Amino acid sequence: MGLGQRAVEFAEEVLDRVFVGWTQPFGPVTFEIFGRLDGTIDAVADYFHHHMNLMADLVGLPATD
């Protein structure tokens, strides 16, 4: 398999959702790990939970309560 080839073909919109669901959580996770949200947002846990629910919705997964 050469560069740029995939073993399985997926529709572009499916790949878009996969890559968003894979890459987008890195920002909030990294900010949380390195304390970048400290002093910026009062409810960090609520922000993180909200962001994860947005990403779940975007990729078609059920949100959590």
C-alpha positions as CSV (number, residue, x, y, z in Angstrom):
1,M,0.0,0.0,0.0
2,G,1.5,3.3,-1.1
3,L,1.4,6.7,0.6
4,G,-2.1,8.1,0.5
5,Q,-3.7,4.8,-0.1
6,R,-6.2,3.2,2.4
7,A,-6.9,-0.5,2.9
8,V,-10.6,0.3,3.1
9,E,-12.4,3.0,1.2
10,F,-14.6,5.3,3.2
11,A,-16.8,8.1,2.1
12,E,-15.2,11.6,2.5
13,E,-17.8,12.6,5.1
14,V,-17.1,9.5,7.1
15,L,-13.4,10.3,7.1
16,D,-14.0,13.9,8.0
17,R,-15.9,12.7,11.1
18,V,-13.3,10.2,12.0
19,F,-10.5,12.7,11.8
20,V,-12.5,15.3,13.7
21,G,-13.4,12.8,16.4
22,W,-9.7,11.7,16.6
23,T,-8.0,15.1,16.5
24,Q,-10.3,17.6,18.2
25,P,-10.2,16.1,21.8
26,F,-6.4,16.7,21.8
27,G,-6.8,20.4,22.4
28,P,-9.0,20.2,25.5
29,V,-7.1,17.2,26.9
30,T,-3.8,19.0,26.4
31,F,-5.1,22.2,27.9
32,E,-6.4,20.2,30.9
33,I,-3.2,18.3,31.4
34,F,-1.0,21.4,31.3
35,G,-3.3,23.6,33.2
36,R,-3.9,26.1,30.4
37,L,-7.6,26.5,31.4
38,D,-6.7,27.3,35.1
39,G,-7.8,30.9,35.8
40,T,-9.4,31.2,32.4
41,I,-12.6,29.2,32.9
42,D,-14.3,28.8,36.3
43,A,-16.1,25.5,35.5
44,V,-13.3,23.6,33.7
45,A,-15.0,20.2,34.2
46,D,-18.3,21.5,32.8
47,Y,-16.4,23.1,29.8
48,F,-14.6,19.8,29.1
49,H,-17.8,17.8,29.4
50,H,-19.6,20.2,27.0
51,H,-16.8,20.1,24.5
52,M,-16.7,16.3,24.5
53,N,-20.5,16.2,23.9
54,L,-20.1,18.6,21.0
55,M,-17.5,16.3,19.4
56,A,-19.7,13.2,20.1
57,D,-22.6,14.9,18.4
58,L,-20.5,16.0,15.4
59,V,-19.3,12.4,14.8
60,G,-22.7,10.8,15.4
61,L,-22.2,9.4,18.9
62,P,-24.6,9.8,21.7
63,A,-23.8,12.6,24.2
64,T,-23.6,11.7,27.9
65,D,-25.5,13.3,30.7
